Amino acid sequence: MNPLALAWVWPDSLIAVGIIVVIAVLTRWLIVRAISLASRSAIKRARAQRDRTLSRAERLLSQATGLDSERAEQRIRTVASLSRNLVSITVVVIGLLTIMSVFDIPTAPLLASAGVGGLVLAFGAQSLIKDFISGIFMIMEDQYGVGDLVDVGEVRGTVEEVGLRVTQVRDLTGTLWYVRNGEILRVGNQSQGWSTAIIDVPVAQDEDSERVIEILDQVAADAEDDEELSKVLLERPAVAGVNSVSATTMIIRMTAKATANQHFGVQRTLLARSMAALAKAGVRGPVTTFGVVGQQ
């Protein structure tokens, strides 16, 4: 008998192959089922977190961090899909190797060849593998998502697409950058959590600071009750007090805690309202020029 011939024993070999296939299919089904149940449970928890009664600050923060949007659910589905694909590949490979052992097909040379080939592939495509691994962790950790304003080193802009290999970022000039995930060493995300608006209100140096602070306190109270500002303000703006004094100008500082990336709009709105309220109350602005009184 040819020693290279398959070790086929009827019907034992056929039964063994059938058992291996059934076990492989059943194993894959159980693991995939567990992944699906876990992902559905995570999605339900995210929805429950979104639907429960929250304070205004908690609600705005959940929106800013992605808990109150489709982003969290999309991330869960992406990770679940990736896990199912990895499970399928692993089960198929193990099943094929087991079937080969049933027929006494030597697997050692195959594994050795695969090991050498994998080593060569790893050296040749190490940057590609690095990109994929970095992309997986970025998605799982939710470092950023579509629509986030990020700083990834040399590029700063809005994320338009997040992939396993590259991330697409459009900068302020409209240029679309394709950034390899493996080359991203740090990520600054300005669209997660909250931001602080700093409003420096200038008035004349000789104005009564306590009176100015009272007026600004009223502006802060009105801002908290404003329907539009309440959508981005996490809490009532605070008047810190006198920040600096020069020969002609006194600066009163206000601060406001807002949702991520919304502090610039809050800053402009509060500054405009503060200047209008001070002007209405007769508070003078800083004197920048001095007139010269001529002789009669």
Disulfide bonds with the S-S distance in Angstrom:
none
